[in-house]
Amino acid sequence: MVKTNTQMVHHERAKFLRFLAQAGLRKSPGREFVFFQVMGTHGHFTAEELAKVCSEKKLNVSRATVYRVLRDLLEAGIIRETAFGDKHHHFEHVYDEKPHHHAQCVRCHRFIEFPDRKEDKIYHPYLEKQGFKILGHEMHFYGICKKCTLMPSTPLGRQTKRGL
């Protein structure tokens, strides 16, 4: 039986509430608002984008609460974090995602997702032996996508349009 989106969100909420209880944290309206915003967001998002949505929706949630709840969701295994080489970290929920990694074009910043091949299993025994609790892993490739490769660039790598 395939779980519906509602069932998956309900499952992730129960997981989050268990995490909060085990961590000695209380369930608050702010945590609930941020949780449901995250669950309703598909694809990658930043903490700032999430804080902006909360503000636009007139949810009484501070930027600091957004950041704290994202850390809680990360530790609970509900979202994963990736830096993409940017100054802002990006997040995505994991309940409907197959394990994957990212390649990013350094010119247009487009992302290509590619499947995880379980390469992390090589490192698990070593890290666990060191007492390291693994929350996840990621692999990034940086380069120039096909579209940008076909577009001429200036000496500084900036794209130019043909015929201009």
C-alpha positions in Angstrom: 0.0 0.0 0.0 1.4 3.4 -1.0 1.1 6.1 1.6 -0.7 9.3 0.6 0.9 12.6 1.2 -1.4 13.2 4.2 -0.4 9.9 5.7 3.3 10.7 5.2 3.0 14.1 6.8 1.1 12.6 9.7 3.9 10.0 10.1 6.6 12.7 10.0 4.7 14.8 12.5 4.5 11.8 14.9 8.3 11.4 14.4 8.9 15.1 15.2 6.7 15.0 18.3 8.7 11.9 19.5 11.9 13.7 18.9 10.7 16.8 20.8 9.6 14.6 23.8 12.9 12.7 23.9 14.9 16.0 23.7 12.8 17.6 26.5 11.4 20.2 24.2 7.8 21.3 24.2 5.4 21.3 21.2 4.7 25.0 20.5 2.6 26.8 18.0 5.8 28.2 16.4 7.2 24.7 15.9 3.9 23.5 14.5 3.7 26.4 12.0 7.3 25.8 10.8 6.8 22.0 10.6 3.7 22.4 8.4 5.4 25.0 6.2 8.3 22.7 5.6 6.0 19.8 4.8 4.2 21.9 2.3 7.4 23.0 0.6 8.7 20.9 -2.2 12.2 21.1 -3.5 15.1 23.0 -1.9 14.5 26.0 0.4 16.5 28.2 2.7 15.8 29.3 6.2 15.4 32.8 5.0 12.9 31.8 2.3 10.9 29.9 5.0 11.1 32.9 7.4 9.8 35.1 4.6 6.8 32.8 3.9 6.0 32.7 7.6 6.1 36.5 7.7 4.0 36.9 4.6 1.4 34.5 6.0 1.3 36.6 9.2 2.4 33.6 11.3 3.7 34.7 14.6 7.1 33.0 14.1 10.4 34.7 14.5 13.4 34.2 12.3 15.2 32.7 15.3 12.3 30.2 15.7 12.6 29.2 12.1 16.3 28.5 12.5 15.8 26.5 15.7 13.0 24.4 14.3 15.0 23.6 11.2 17.8 22.3 13.4 15.3 20.2 15.3 13.8 18.8 12.1 17.3 18.0 10.9 18.2 16.1 14.0 14.9 14.3 13.9 15.7 13.1 10.4 12.8 14.8 8.8 14.8 17.2 6.6 18.3 17.2 5.2 20.6 20.1 4.8 23.0 20.9 2.0 25.2 23.9 1.4 25.6 23.9 -2.4 28.7 26.0 -1.9 26.4 29.0 -1.2 26.6 31.1 2.0 23.1 29.9 2.8 22.3 26.3 3.6 19.5 24.7 1.7 17.0 22.1 3.1 14.6 19.6 1.7 12.3 17.2 3.4 13.1 13.5 3.0 9.8 11.7 3.4 9.0 11.6 -0.3 12.5 11.8 -1.7 14.7 9.0 -2.9 18.3 9.4 -1.6 20.1 11.6 -4.1 23.0 14.0 -4.5 23.5 17.2 -6.5 25.6 18.7 -9.2 25.5 22.5 -9.7 26.4 24.6 -12.6 28.8 27.3 -11.5 27.5 29.7 -14.2 23.7 29.5 -14.1 23.5 27.8 -10.6 21.1 25.1 -12.0 21.0 21.9 -10.1 21.0 18.3 -11.4 19.9 15.6 -9.0 21.4 12.2 -9.4 20.7 9.0 -7.4 22.6 7.8 -4.3 24.6 4.6 -4.9 25.0 3.8 -1.2 28.6 4.9 -1.3 28.2 6.1 2.3 28.2 2.5 3.5 32.0 2.4 3.0 32.5 5.1 5.6 29.8 4.2 8.2 31.9 1.5 10.1 34.9 3.9 10.4 32.8 6.8 11.6 30.7 4.7 14.0 33.9 3.3 15.5 35.0 6.9 16.2 31.7 7.4 18.1 30.3 9.6 15.4 26.5 9.6 15.1 25.8 9.9 11.4 22.7 12.0 10.5 23.2 11.8 6.7 25.7 12.5 4.0 25.9 14.4 0.7 28.0 14.5 -2.4 28.2 17.6 -4.6 29.7 18.0 -8.0 30.4 21.5 -9.4 30.9 22.2 -13.1 29.3 23.7 -16.2 26.1 22.4 -17.5 25.4 21.5 -21.1 23.4 24.7 -21.8 26.1 27.0 -20.4 28.9 25.0 -22.2 27.2 25.9 -25.5 26.9 29.6 -24.5 30.0 31.8 -25.0 31.5 33.4 -21.9 33.7 36.3 -21.1 37.2 35.8 -19.6 35.7 36.1 -16.1 33.3 33.2 -17.0 30.2 35.4 -17.3 27.7 34.3 -20.0 27.0 36.4 -23.1 24.1 36.0 -25.4 24.8 35.1 -29.0 24.3 37.8 -31.6 24.5 40.8 -29.1 
